[in-house]
Amino acid sequence: MSIRIAIIGAGIMGADHAAIVAQDLPGATLQAVCDMDSARARKIADDHGVADIANDPESVISRSDMDAVIVASPDFTHAPLSKACIAAGKPVLCEKPLSQSSDECIEVMQLEEAAGHPFVMLGFMRRYDQSYTEMKAALTSGRLGRALMMHNFHRNVETPAADFTGAMAITNSAPHEFDVARHVLGAEFSSIIAQQARRSDGVVAPVVMVLETDDGQLVTVEDNNNAARMGVSDVEVNTCGWSTAPHFDLPLMLNAPVQATTSLLENGSLMDIAARSWSYITLGFGHGEEWWRQFCYRLKMAGYDGWLSIEHEDVPLNSLEGLKKPVSLLQGIMPVSPSDHSPQDI
């Protein structure tokens, strides 16, 4: 028997969910698409051969020919529609956040508990990404020891809407990191502080959060929703310092135009201005070729999907030319094959 699914919200995420249900989900049928904009709902429905569209989400939830619901409408509707699904006894996959209000989140949880059955699942897909599952398994097994800190970087090319704010970076984007950090570390948060940078233009600036767990661990979350739209005079500078001879252990990724690719060495600190696009990461030397292959594979599994440039010429890092080489874009590019390089070998 096929599970009949209604999708509420015909925006970017709703369209993605519709395609997955209609094309890639065995045992499921896309039954209806609901959106306040009937034309947008009709476009998605027509793309997938669905006859039924609607613009009243609560009436769709209550229909007897709907077995389950996907909520991909604006954030402020998530909690009310999740409550409606619980009341109707319908399982719901709700996009994050459950609500922009902690109190409202608790109301939904209490309503579900009172119903005596789990109805609501949030779209926290990072729990199922291979890089996170491997990290959690390594920590749980004790192979890596106890985690002391966890650093998270959440970067989008640009904000999804013109009215996106710094506060929404916390309530709309960062919930992914809030969830996966709790999941990977097996800990709860006890405190959080948040700061926002000041850009030279009017675009929403990055927000950086520092959280402490109940086990005394620190979690940082950098949320940059305009990573490819840095201001004219804005750059992101990463510095690395070593107590021994320097080696290029990590890619220093900065949001600057490709034409601005330079490297400098000042007072023993490496500062790199690399490409604006994370689709290409160029790495240097200081390790053997196989080490770099393994490291590149790790980066791919962590979500950096582009080709990775590997250079390991014997050029001193304390020279300007030596610093330029690791960030020479698109030179010596080669694909990294997961089948050839397993993360367990690192």
Rosetta silent file (secondary structure, phi, psi, omega in degrees, C-alpha in Angstrom):
SEQUENCE: MSIRIAIIGAGIMGADHAAIVAQDLPGATLQAVCDMDSARARKIADDHGVADIANDPESVISRSDMDAVIVASPDFTHAPLSKACIAAGKPVLCEKPLSQSSDECIEVMQLEEAAGHPFVMLGFMRRYDQSYTEMKAALTSGRLGRALMMHNFHRNVETPAADFTGAMAITNSAPHEFDVARHVLGAEFSSIIAQQARRSDGVVAPVVMVLETDDGQLVTVEDNNNAARMGVSDVEVNTCGWSTAPHFDLPLMLNAPVQATTSLLENGSLMDIAARSWSYITLGFGHGEEWWRQFCYRLKMAGYDGWLSIEHEDVPLNSLEGLKKPVSLLQGIMPVSPSDHSPQDI
SCORE:     score description
SCORE:     0.000 S_00000001
   1 L     0.000  130.772 -178.225    0.000    0.000    0.000 S_00000001
   2 L   -81.760  140.964  176.766    1.375    3.382   -1.002 S_00000001
   3 E   -86.504  123.471 -176.422    1.634    6.166    1.592 S_00000001
   4 E   -90.311  121.012 -171.386   -0.184    9.252    0.346 S_00000001
   5 E  -117.839  134.662  172.757    1.765   12.407    1.159 S_00000001
   6 E  -105.134  137.318  175.926    0.724   16.048    1.084 S_00000001
   7 E  -109.118  125.250  178.878    3.344   18.772    0.795 S_00000001
   8 E  -106.865  115.626 -176.358    2.563   22.109    2.397 S_00000001
   9 L   110.017  116.522 -176.316    4.704   24.897    0.991 S_00000001
  10 L  -112.963   34.726  175.705    5.727   25.194   -2.652 S_00000001
  11 L   -86.699 -152.293 -177.004    8.947   27.132   -2.215 S_00000001
  12 H   -62.014  -50.251 -177.755   12.507   25.878   -2.702 S_00000001
  13 H   -69.745  -39.496  178.040   12.334   23.175   -0.041 S_00000001
  14 H   -60.505  -40.774  177.774    8.790   22.175   -0.935 S_00000001
  15 H   -64.094  -40.106  177.536    9.813   21.701   -4.563 S_00000001
  16 H   -63.535  -46.281  178.704   12.767   19.550   -3.486 S_00000001
  17 H   -61.140  -40.462 -179.890   10.573   17.394   -1.252 S_00000001
  18 H   -61.270  -43.582  179.804    8.013   17.019   -4.034 S_00000001
  19 H   -64.028  -40.608 -179.647   10.655   15.764   -6.457 S_00000001
  20 H   -65.371  -46.818 -179.132   12.003   13.267   -3.917 S_00000001
  21 H   -62.896  -45.083 -174.306    8.561   11.907   -3.040 S_00000001
  22 H   -73.106  -31.637 -170.919    7.445   11.692   -6.666 S_00000001
  23 H  -112.528  -29.279 -167.809   10.647   10.260   -8.143 S_00000001
  24 H  -124.271    4.733 -174.539   12.843    8.665   -5.496 S_00000001
  25 L  -114.725   97.771  179.809   10.704    7.418   -2.606 S_00000001
  26 L   -61.232  142.302  176.876    9.408    3.853   -3.098 S_00000001
  27 L    78.882   12.550  179.842    6.031    3.157   -1.545 S_00000001
  28 E  -128.625  148.197  177.715    4.998    6.827   -1.493 S_00000001
  29 E  -127.354  129.866  173.688    2.629    8.883   -3.609 S_00000001
  30 E   -77.739  105.841 -171.578    2.629   12.650   -3.904 S_00000001
  31 E   -88.589  -38.338 -176.868   -1.070   13.217   -3.322 S_00000001
  32 E  -158.122  152.974  174.859   -1.382   17.005   -3.136 S_00000001
  33 E  -121.123  127.446 -175.588    0.609   20.241   -3.110 S_00000001
  34 E  -120.178  130.678  176.737   -0.635   23.060   -0.889 S_00000001
  35 L  -160.190  149.931  176.578    0.469   26.691   -1.016 S_00000001
  36 L   -62.801  -27.556  176.862   -1.113   30.123   -0.618 S_00000001
  37 L   -93.307  100.288 -175.783    0.152   30.828   -4.135 S_00000001
  38 H   -61.392  -35.599 -178.998   -1.998   28.547   -6.289 S_00000001
  39 H   -65.157  -40.289  179.386    0.114   29.135   -9.395 S_00000001
  40 H   -68.257  -39.999  176.545    3.261   28.006   -7.605 S_00000001
  41 H   -63.026  -41.666 -179.202    1.484   24.943   -6.226 S_00000001
  42 H   -65.067  -36.999  179.367    0.142   24.115   -9.687 S_00000001
  43 H   -61.100  -46.766  179.857    3.627   24.386  -11.220 S_00000001
  44 H   -67.405  -41.704  179.416    5.068   21.790   -8.837 S_00000001
  45 H   -60.832  -45.106  179.974    2.009   19.564   -9.162 S_00000001
  46 H   -64.659  -35.552  179.620    2.201   19.633  -12.955 S_00000001
  47 H   -60.490  -26.271 -174.302    5.933   18.856  -12.853 S_00000001
  48 L  -121.980   18.110  174.709    5.125   15.570  -11.109 S_00000001
  49 L    66.898   33.502 -179.727    1.758   14.635  -12.589 S_00000001
  50 L  -102.239  130.273 -176.731   -0.270   15.546   -9.507 S_00000001
  51 L   -85.094  -29.485 -167.176   -3.822   16.680  -10.085 S_00000001
  52 E   -96.605  122.835  169.884   -4.670   18.005   -6.634 S_00000001
  53 E  -125.755  162.022 -179.232   -3.576   21.398   -5.319 S_00000001
  54 E  -153.988  166.481  175.017   -4.931   23.383   -2.362 S_00000001
  55 L  -130.635    9.919  175.908   -4.346   26.600   -0.420 S_00000001
  56 L  -117.026   98.963 -173.226   -5.812   25.681    2.994 S_00000001
  57 H   -63.022  -37.638 -177.181   -3.215   23.582    4.849 S_00000001
  58 H   -68.307  -34.744  177.031   -5.395   22.556    7.789 S_00000001
  59 H   -68.964  -34.465  177.007   -8.106   21.200    5.497 S_00000001
  60 H   -65.714  -43.888 -179.783   -5.467   19.204    3.615 S_00000001
  61 H   -60.016  -37.755 -175.285   -4.118   17.752    6.872 S_00000001
  62 H   -81.467   -8.131 -176.297   -7.594   16.623    7.948 S_00000001
  63 L   -67.725  144.030 -177.769   -8.450   14.863    4.673 S_00000001
  64 L   -74.309  -17.458 -179.624   -8.943   11.121    4.841 S_00000001
  65 L   -94.522   16.264  174.837   -6.960   10.536    1.643 S_00000001
  66 L  -116.194  122.146 -179.095   -3.779   11.956    3.204 S_00000001
  67 L   -94.586  -28.401 -177.085   -1.627    9.557    5.223 S_00000001
  68 E  -154.722  163.202 -173.140    1.310   11.846    6.028 S_00000001
  69 E  -134.047  143.238  169.151    2.391   15.444    5.624 S_00000001
  70 E  -115.223  122.304 -179.656    5.583   17.328    4.798 S_00000001
  71 E  -101.176  113.807  179.401    5.640   20.896    6.112 S_00000001
  72 L  -131.889   30.326  179.240    7.937   23.173    4.112 S_00000001
  73 L   -87.589  179.189 -178.530    6.067   26.454    4.554 S_00000001
  74 L   -56.393  154.897 -171.807    7.464   29.596    6.259 S_00000001
  75 H   -52.449  -42.086 -173.589    8.991   29.200    9.715 S_00000001
  76 H   -68.210  -12.758  179.085    6.143   30.791   11.665 S_00000001
  77 H   -92.491  -11.190 -171.134    3.703   28.155   10.349 S_00000001
  78 H   -61.676  -48.803 -177.874    5.724   25.101   11.422 S_00000001
  79 H   -66.594  -49.490  178.618    4.460   24.768   14.991 S_00000001
  80 H   -57.710  -40.593 -179.199    0.748   25.399   14.249 S_00000001
  81 H   -73.362  -32.841  174.705    0.767   22.927   11.351 S_00000001
  82 H   -64.925  -40.422  176.260    2.671   20.332   13.387 S_00000001
  83 H   -61.649  -41.240  178.867    0.017   20.676   16.102 S_00000001
  84 H   -63.252  -38.360  178.172   -2.683   20.188   13.474 S_00000001
  85 H   -66.141  -41.714  177.277   -0.974   17.013   12.276 S_00000001
  86 H   -61.451  -45.306 -179.734   -0.775   15.642   15.831 S_00000001
  87 H   -62.035  -33.623 -179.518   -4.465   16.418   16.357 S_00000001
  88 H   -87.482   -4.657 -179.154   -5.320   14.639   13.108 S_00000001
  89 L    71.552   30.639 -178.235   -3.085   11.667   13.925 S_00000001
  90 L  -108.974  128.889  173.361   -0.919   12.254   10.842 S_00000001
  91 L   -62.713  142.357 -178.312    2.860   11.752   10.826 S_00000001
  92 E  -136.153  131.942  168.066    4.632   14.931    9.758 S_00000001
  93 E   -98.389  111.261 -175.828    8.127   15.687    8.513 S_00000001
  94 E  -107.400  130.506  174.311    8.567   19.347    9.429 S_00000001
  95 L   -63.190  151.527  175.965   11.352   21.523    8.117 S_00000001
  96 L   -75.787  154.236   -4.796   13.435   23.230   10.779 S_00000001
  97 L   -82.447  159.124  174.340   12.932   25.171   12.902 S_00000001
  98 L   -61.517  -37.710  174.273    9.994   23.672   14.739 S_00000001
  99 L  -160.971  161.614  172.247    9.370   27.213   15.926 S_00000001
 100 L   -85.486   -2.074 -178.636   11.208   30.488   16.398 S_00000001
 101 L  -120.231  128.892  177.532   10.028   30.378   20.020 S_00000001
 102 H   -60.880  -41.534 -178.838   11.315   27.929   22.636 S_00000001
 103 H   -60.442  -40.379 -179.319    7.957   28.050   24.445 S_00000001
 104 H   -69.976  -36.133  175.077    6.099   27.081   21.266 S_00000001
 105 H   -59.070  -44.408 -179.303    8.520   24.216   20.638 S_00000001
 106 H   -64.363  -37.513  177.510    7.780   22.897   24.116 S_00000001
 107 H   -59.401  -44.054  178.870    4.028   23.190   23.459 S_00000001
 108 H   -63.562  -43.871  179.907    4.365   20.960   20.384 S_00000001
 109 H   -62.243  -42.178  179.797    6.457   18.442   22.321 S_00000001
 110 H   -66.661  -37.476  178.609    3.957   18.347   25.178 S_00000001
 111 H   -65.743  -40.071  178.312    1.066   17.875   22.761 S_00000001
 112 H   -66.610  -42.927  177.896    2.857   14.955   21.114 S_00000001
 113 H   -60.764  -40.484  179.117    3.666   13.388   24.485 S_00000001
 114 H   -65.444  -30.752  178.167    0.013   13.703   25.506 S_00000001
 115 H   -72.540  -20.094  176.516   -0.985   11.938   22.283 S_00000001
 116 L    75.820   19.655 -178.898    1.199    8.997   23.314 S_00000001
 117 L  -153.081  140.410  177.393    2.740    8.540   19.890 S_00000001
 118 L   -77.048  113.366 -179.351    5.668   10.143   17.991 S_00000001
 119 L  -107.211  -28.638 -169.051    4.142   12.108   15.121 S_00000001
 120 E  -105.828  128.581  170.639    6.683   14.860   14.429 S_00000001
 121 E  -125.689  131.319  178.788   10.102   14.487   12.821 S_00000001
 122 E   -91.404  155.585 -174.882   12.223   17.532   12.031 S_00000001
 123 L   -80.677   55.882  177.673   14.349   17.833    8.903 S_00000001
 124 L   -92.862   76.660 -172.336   17.703   17.424   10.662 S_00000001
 125 H   -76.290  -14.762 -176.584   19.325   15.451    7.862 S_00000001
 126 H   -65.705  -22.920  174.914   22.915   16.041    8.967 S_00000001
 127 H   -57.332  -24.514 -174.968   22.556   13.221   11.474 S_00000001
 128 H  -103.622   -1.707  175.522   22.539   10.937    8.454 S_00000001
 129 L   -69.914  142.252 -173.004   25.459   12.494    6.549 S_00000001
 130 H   -61.006  -39.413 -176.982   28.385   10.107    6.363 S_00000001
 131 H   -63.015  -40.310 -179.899   30.935   12.528    7.820 S_00000001
 132 H   -72.318  -40.118  179.760   28.826   13.096   10.926 S_00000001
 133 H   -65.113  -36.780  177.223   27.941    9.439   11.389 S_00000001
 134 H   -66.737  -41.434  179.935   31.627    8.515   11.149 S_00000001
 135 H   -65.375  -43.259  179.075   32.599   11.182   13.658 S_00000001
 136 H   -62.832  -41.765  179.591   29.907   10.115   16.113 S_00000001
 137 H   -63.652  -39.903 -179.667   30.945    6.465   15.776 S_00000001
 138 H   -66.298  -39.058  179.143   34.608    7.367   16.367 S_00000001
 139 H   -71.606  -42.181 -178.682   33.741    9.371   19.485 S_00000001
 140 H   -64.017  -37.221 -179.209   31.307    6.789   20.839 S_00000001
 141 H   -74.883  -15.764 -178.155   33.839    3.986   20.405 S_00000001
 142 L    86.875    3.278 -176.675   36.495    5.980   22.244 S_00000001
 143 L   -64.091  -30.759 -179.287   38.891    5.777   19.285 S_00000001
 144 L  -100.934   -3.708 -174.399   39.367    9.546   19.317 S_00000001
 145 L    82.933 -165.594 -178.570   39.066   10.109   23.043 S_00000001
 146 L   -85.390  132.895  177.876   36.780   12.735   24.573 S_00000001
 147 L   -71.133  130.087  178.465   35.779   15.666   22.367 S_00000001
 148 L   -98.516  -41.129  178.627   36.924   18.973   23.860 S_00000001
 149 E  -139.877  154.940  175.535   35.706   21.353   21.160 S_00000001
 150 E  -137.472  124.808 -177.999   33.559   21.153   18.040 S_00000001
 151 E  -110.099  130.422 -177.749   33.717   23.782   15.291 S_00000001
 152 E  -123.686  135.456  178.524   30.859   24.179   12.811 S_00000001
 153 E  -123.219  118.704 -179.062   30.781   26.279    9.656 S_00000001
 154 E  -117.483  108.758 -175.243   27.426   26.954    7.978 S_00000001
 155 E  -128.770  128.043  173.002   27.851   28.898    4.734 S_00000001
 156 L  -114.228  153.453  179.693   25.343   29.752    2.039 S_00000001
 157 L   -59.931  -46.684  176.262   26.098   31.596   -1.185 S_00000001
 158 L  -157.770  163.110 -177.568   23.515   34.240   -0.301 S_00000001
 159 L   -63.026  144.940 -176.468   20.470   34.654    1.908 S_00000001
 160 L   -72.960  -16.724 -177.939   17.347   32.862    0.666 S_00000001
 161 L  -145.568  152.770 -177.171   15.113   35.927    1.093 S_00000001
 162 L   -65.259  -27.903 -177.491   15.497   39.703    1.024 S_00000001
 163 L   -93.618   14.895  179.127   14.070   40.020    4.541 S_00000001
 164 L   -66.639  136.706 -176.037   16.537   37.540    6.059 S_00000001
 165 L  -123.602  169.918  175.566   18.060   38.893    9.310 S_00000001
 166 H   -62.358  -35.877  177.459   20.876   38.073   11.686 S_00000001
 167 H   -63.104  -35.738  179.089   18.315   36.758   14.155 S_00000001
 168 H   -70.730  -24.087  173.785   17.070   34.356   11.486 S_00000001
 169 H   -60.671  -32.265  179.099   20.621   33.052   11.093 S_00000001
 170 H   -81.327  -44.384 -174.895   20.170   31.763   14.647 S_00000001
 171 H   -85.224  -25.693 -174.561   16.562   30.564   14.394 S_00000001
 172 H  -105.240  -40.630 -175.772   16.534   29.372   10.772 S_00000001
 173 H   -94.652  -51.206 -173.366   20.063   28.267    9.819 S_00000001
 174 L   -64.191  -20.429  176.749   21.904   27.372   13.018 S_00000001
 175 H   -52.622  -28.874  175.308   19.349   24.761   14.226 S_00000001
 176 H   -58.488  -46.830 -178.299   21.185   22.300   11.963 S_00000001
 177 H   -72.650  -37.662  177.256   24.350   22.814   14.012 S_00000001
 178 H   -56.795  -43.690 -177.675   22.495   22.919   17.323 S_00000001
 179 H   -71.157  -49.088 -172.195   21.031   19.505   16.556 S_00000001
 180 H   -71.164  -29.233  176.566   24.043   17.763   15.067 S_00000001
 181 H   -66.547  -44.242  176.350   26.388   18.969   17.817 S_00000001
 182 H   -60.654  -40.684 -177.671   24.078   17.504   20.473 S_00000001
 183 H   -67.215  -48.006 -176.436   23.829   14.329   18.413 S_00000001
 184 H   -70.139  -42.496 -175.895   27.551   13.868   17.777 S_00000001
 185 H   -83.687  -18.451 -177.103   28.710   14.858   21.252 S_00000001
 186 L    64.909   38.114 -175.839   25.877   13.169   23.136 S_00000001
 187 L  -138.619  163.261  175.766   25.526   16.273   25.314 S_00000001
 188 L  -108.435  156.943  179.929   23.084   19.094   26.012 S_00000001
 189 E   -85.810  141.962  177.893   23.815   22.803   25.876 S_00000001
 190 E  -113.012  -18.858  178.427   24.031   24.816   29.084 S_00000001
 191 E  -159.349  159.593  177.544   24.806   28.282   27.683 S_00000001
 192 E  -151.459  140.221  169.160   25.120   30.233   24.438 S_00000001
 193 E  -127.226  150.367 -178.713   26.458   33.605   23.374 S_00000001
 194 E  -138.074  139.559  176.837   26.110   35.127   19.912 S_00000001
 195 E  -134.645  147.139  178.506   27.866   37.990   18.157 S_00000001
 196 E  -121.041  135.218  177.585   27.374   39.462   14.693 S_00000001
 197 L   -71.793  165.203  175.878   30.045   41.136   12.589 S_00000001
 198 L  -110.637  116.962  179.692   29.476   44.542   10.985 S_00000001
 199 L   -85.819  164.500  178.643   29.700   44.562    7.202 S_00000001
 200 L   -86.855   -2.424  175.861   30.579   47.547    5.042 S_00000001
 201 L  -126.070 -168.705 -175.772   27.353   47.147    3.073 S_00000001
 202 L   -94.338    8.261 -177.542   23.745   46.427    3.977 S_00000001
 203 L   -80.100  149.136 -178.867   23.865   42.660    3.512 S_00000001
 204 L   -58.910  126.915 -175.857   23.309   40.379    6.502 S_00000001
 205 L   -87.982  163.464  178.481   26.673   39.780    8.186 S_00000001
 206 L   -62.291  149.069  174.736   27.992   36.512    9.650 S_00000001
 207 E  -117.570  132.767  177.940   26.872   35.440   13.114 S_00000001
 208 E  -118.226  128.957 -179.881   29.194   33.500   15.390 S_00000001
 209 E  -117.546  144.097  173.391   27.889   31.545   18.358 S_00000001
 210 E  -123.814  121.873 -178.600   29.769   29.887   21.202 S_00000001
 211 E  -117.634  148.704  174.746   27.914   27.233   23.164 S_00000001
 212 E  -115.551  137.265  178.810   28.928   25.269   26.231 S_00000001
 213 E   -91.794  168.445  178.146   27.678   21.743   26.870 S_00000001
 214 L   -72.697   -3.087  174.823   26.738   20.220   30.204 S_00000001
 215 L  -105.708   13.212  176.248   29.967   18.210   29.917 S_00000001
 216 L    76.926   20.398  177.166   32.125   21.334   29.742 S_00000001
 217 L   -94.130  155.388  177.021   32.782   21.195   25.985 S_00000001
 218 E  -109.401  136.044  178.961   32.809   24.235   23.725 S_00000001
 219 E  -125.167  123.823  175.346   30.936   24.339   20.412 S_00000001
 220 E  -106.406  142.379  177.104   31.405   27.155   17.912 S_00000001
 221 E  -130.841  115.345  172.787   28.958   27.850   15.100 S_00000001
 222 E  -101.491  120.245 -178.054   29.817   30.291   12.319 S_00000001
 223 E  -116.955  105.040 -178.370   26.749   31.102   10.247 S_00000001
 224 E  -117.903  101.166 -175.639   27.522   33.097    7.108 S_00000001
 225 L   -89.007    3.181  174.919   24.489   33.337    4.867 S_00000001
 226 L  -134.039   51.714 -172.523   26.180   35.602    2.307 S_00000001
 227 L   -64.894  -25.272 -178.625   29.484   33.801    1.905 S_00000001
 228 L  -102.110   10.787 -177.285   29.855   34.726   -1.772 S_00000001
 229 L  -129.490   53.227  177.312   28.784   38.346   -1.361 S_00000001
 230 L   -67.364  148.245  178.952   31.482   39.945    0.758 S_00000001
 231 L   -64.483  165.822 -176.233   31.515   43.741    0.785 S_00000001
 232 L   -56.090  -40.231 -176.889   33.983   45.657   -1.366 S_00000001
 233 L  -106.724   11.869 -177.244   36.341   46.193    1.559 S_00000001
 234 L  -100.172  129.996  170.866   35.399   43.072    3.556 S_00000001
 235 L  -134.926  158.710  174.815   37.591   39.988    3.713 S_00000001
 236 L  -105.589  125.859 -176.330   37.719   37.046    6.051 S_00000001
 237 L  -114.693  123.898  174.125   41.167   36.407    7.484 S_00000001
 238 L  -109.813  134.228  176.900   42.197   33.093    8.989 S_00000001
 239 E  -121.099  143.932  175.659   45.540   32.835   10.761 S_00000001
 240 E  -129.937  133.933  177.271   47.415   29.755   11.829 S_00000001
 241 L  -124.601  144.817 -178.556   50.488   29.755   14.015 S_00000001
 242 L  -126.097  144.889  176.273   52.861   26.906   14.751 S_00000001
 243 L   -84.546  -12.639  176.537   55.437   26.460   17.491 S_00000001
 244 L  -116.882 -167.480 -179.496   57.508   24.328   15.093 S_00000001
 245 L   -58.892  133.491 -176.368   58.281   24.636   11.396 S_00000001
 246 L   -67.682  144.618  170.675   55.113   25.735    9.566 S_00000001
 247 L  -144.689  152.329 -170.071   53.259   23.330    7.320 S_00000001
 248 L   -86.084   80.090 -175.037   50.009   23.847    5.440 S_00000001
 249 L   -76.457  -33.419 -173.456   47.728   21.590    7.470 S_00000001
 250 L  -130.729  147.059  173.730   44.387   23.213    6.679 S_00000001
 251 L   -72.461  131.539  177.489   42.912   25.116    3.750 S_00000001
 252 L   -99.478  100.925 -171.362   42.431   28.746    4.702 S_00000001
 253 L   -98.425  123.268 -179.532   39.279   29.618    2.847 S_00000001
 254 L  -127.742  153.318 -175.479   38.355   33.256    2.444 S_00000001
 255 L   -94.156   78.640  177.980   35.598   34.935    0.529 S_00000001
 256 L  -132.227  155.533  179.411   37.519   37.074   -1.948 S_00000001
 257 L   -58.987  153.679 -179.905   37.445   37.157   -5.755 S_00000001
 258 H   -57.000  -36.031 -177.439   39.653   34.677   -7.569 S_00000001
 259 H   -64.054  -19.342 -176.133   41.694   37.573   -8.958 S_00000001
 260 H   -93.008   14.826 -177.980   42.682   38.525   -5.384 S_00000001
 261 L   -64.405  111.305  177.383   44.425   35.229   -4.689 S_00000001
 262 E  -144.783  166.341  173.801   47.543   36.124   -2.712 S_00000001
 263 E  -139.046  143.941 -179.241   49.477   34.860    0.268 S_00000001
 264 E  -134.712  152.874  173.204   51.510   36.772    2.797 S_00000001
 265 E  -126.144  110.452 -178.821   53.756   35.885    5.675 S_00000001
 266 E  -124.951  121.514  176.377   53.866   38.524    8.390 S_00000001
 267 L    54.653   36.217  175.233   55.578   38.003   11.725 S_00000001
 268 L    83.089    1.147 -179.760   55.422   34.232   11.377 S_00000001
 269 E  -105.629  133.412  179.410   51.638   34.053   10.763 S_00000001
 270 E   -87.722  124.526  176.509   50.250   32.658    7.552 S_00000001
 271 E  -123.410  127.336 -173.517   47.421   34.712    6.066 S_00000001
 272 E  -126.302  132.009  170.977   45.761   33.466    2.934 S_00000001
 273 E  -110.204  107.098 -174.349   43.191   35.044    0.661 S_00000001
 274 L  -106.104 -161.339 -174.075   41.806   32.196   -1.411 S_00000001
 275 L   -74.036  155.734  178.663   38.892   31.759   -3.805 S_00000001
 276 L   -74.982  -18.990 -175.867   35.381   32.929   -3.056 S_00000001
 277 L  -101.940  131.044  177.798   34.016   29.527   -4.033 S_00000001
 278 L   -82.519    2.918  176.708   34.329   26.492   -1.787 S_00000001
 279 L   -71.124  -19.378  177.085   33.921   24.269   -4.861 S_00000001
 280 L  -126.832  122.686  177.575   37.670   24.495   -5.287 S_00000001
 281 E  -122.631  121.486  178.619   40.044   24.084   -2.362 S_00000001
 282 E  -104.121  130.992 -176.036   43.753   24.203   -3.061 S_00000001
 283 E  -115.831  157.515 -175.013   46.046   22.590   -0.563 S_00000001
 284 L  -101.252 -137.438 -172.373   49.771   22.805   -0.146 S_00000001
 285 L  -133.106 -167.722 -175.266   52.522   20.485    0.961 S_00000001
 286 L   114.485  -11.735  174.852   54.366   19.459    4.113 S_00000001
 287 L  -134.108  168.113  176.873   53.054   15.896    3.962 S_00000001
 288 L   -71.330  165.964 -177.211   53.371   13.108    1.433 S_00000001
 289 H   -59.611  -40.724 -178.787   51.031   12.799   -1.522 S_00000001
 290 H   -64.716  -36.893  177.324   49.024    9.978    0.056 S_00000001
 291 H   -59.794  -44.116 -179.459   48.432   12.061    3.188 S_00000001
 292 H   -66.023  -37.230  177.503   47.003   14.841    1.051 S_00000001
 293 H   -60.455  -45.225  179.503   44.797   12.397   -0.834 S_00000001
 294 H   -63.371  -41.898 -179.206   43.387   11.128    2.438 S_00000001
 295 H   -65.125  -40.897  177.117   42.905   14.660    3.712 S_00000001
 296 H   -61.914  -40.105  178.315   41.122   15.677    0.505 S_00000001
 297 H   -61.848  -41.963  178.246   38.821   12.701    0.828 S_00000001
 298 H   -59.008  -42.818  179.666   37.978   13.792    4.356 S_00000001
 299 H   -64.293  -38.967  177.345   37.105   17.257    3.105 S_00000001
 300 H   -61.736  -43.877 -179.354   34.874   15.789    0.407 S_00000001
 301 H   -67.195  -24.050  178.785   33.050   13.704    2.983 S_00000001
 302 L   -84.485   -0.265  173.390   32.648   16.842    5.095 S_00000001
 303 L   113.454   -1.439  176.534   30.778   18.515    2.258 S_00000001
 304 L   -88.266   97.063 -162.676   33.412   20.251    0.120 S_00000001
 305 L   -88.160  -10.458 -174.584   32.294   18.642   -3.109 S_00000001
 306 L   -75.819 -178.818  173.107   34.495   20.217   -5.741 S_00000001
 307 L   -69.179  155.953 -177.118   37.754   19.029   -7.182 S_00000001
 308 E  -124.513  127.966 -178.204   40.737   19.447   -4.911 S_00000001
 309 E   -90.242  132.193 -177.615   44.137   20.668   -6.051 S_00000001
 310 E  -121.723  122.474  177.160   47.148   18.952   -4.519 S_00000001
 311 L  -128.755  138.635  178.143   50.651   20.407   -4.692 S_00000001
 312 L  -145.604   39.260  175.751   53.705   19.153   -2.877 S_00000001
 313 L   -69.347  151.794 -176.747   56.659   20.730   -4.624 S_00000001
 314 L   -83.237   74.925  178.189   59.685   21.297   -2.446 S_00000001
 315 L  -118.158  128.266 -177.685   59.382   25.083   -2.092 S_00000001
 316 L   -58.270  133.324 -179.952   60.142   26.667    1.303 S_00000001
 317 L   -69.945  -18.480 -177.724   56.982   27.935    2.994 S_00000001
 318 L   -86.813   15.565  174.193   58.840   30.934    4.358 S_00000001
 319 L  -113.738  152.185 -179.467   59.139   32.422    0.879 S_00000001
 320 H   -60.222  -41.553  178.856   56.456   34.395   -0.891 S_00000001
 321 H   -63.310  -38.956  178.345   56.562   32.013   -3.859 S_00000001
 322 H   -63.639  -32.002  179.029   56.204   29.080   -1.487 S_00000001
 323 H   -77.246  -31.390 -179.156   53.113   30.662    0.000 S_00000001
 324 H   -71.265  -32.940 -172.976   51.550   31.379   -3.373 S_00000001
 325 H   -61.473  -44.735 -178.261   51.856   27.819   -4.599 S_00000001
 326 H   -61.535  -19.999 -177.783   49.420   26.157   -2.188 S_00000001
 327 H  -113.010   21.130  175.144   46.677   28.550   -3.293 S_00000001
 328 L   -73.341  108.520 -171.787   47.268   28.500   -7.038 S_00000001
 329 L   -70.680  141.470  171.964   43.736   27.876   -8.170 S_00000001
 330 L    62.471   24.297  178.898   42.846   25.154  -10.648 S_00000001
 331 L  -107.636  126.255  179.664   46.418   23.952  -11.051 S_00000001
 332 L    69.345   31.089 -177.204   47.056   20.227  -10.926 S_00000001
 333 E   -69.007  136.395  176.196   43.411   19.446  -10.223 S_00000001
 334 E  -144.555  145.243  177.775   42.612   15.779   -9.812 S_00000001
 335 L   -71.194  151.585  176.916   39.509   13.931   -8.609 S_00000001
 336 L  -109.628  121.284 -173.456   39.625   12.195   -5.258 S_00000001
 337 L   -95.652  118.703  176.982   38.102    8.725   -5.321 S_00000001
 338 L   -60.124  -29.856 -177.673   36.317    7.515   -2.156 S_00000001
 339 L   -69.800  -26.934 -178.226   36.822    3.931   -3.290 S_00000001
 340 L   -88.389  -23.135 -170.582   40.591    4.384   -3.307 S_00000001
 341 L  -133.453  103.396 -177.522   40.977    6.308   -0.071 S_00000001
 342 L   -89.278  139.783 -179.956   39.117    5.247    3.039 S_00000001
 343 H   -64.653  -22.354  178.921   38.837    7.624    6.031 S_00000001
 344 H   -64.666  -18.576 -177.304   39.747    4.743    8.347 S_00000001
 345 H   -80.873  -10.174 -176.412   43.280    4.918    6.953 S_00000001
 346 L   -75.439    0.000    0.000   43.882    8.406    8.323 S_00000001
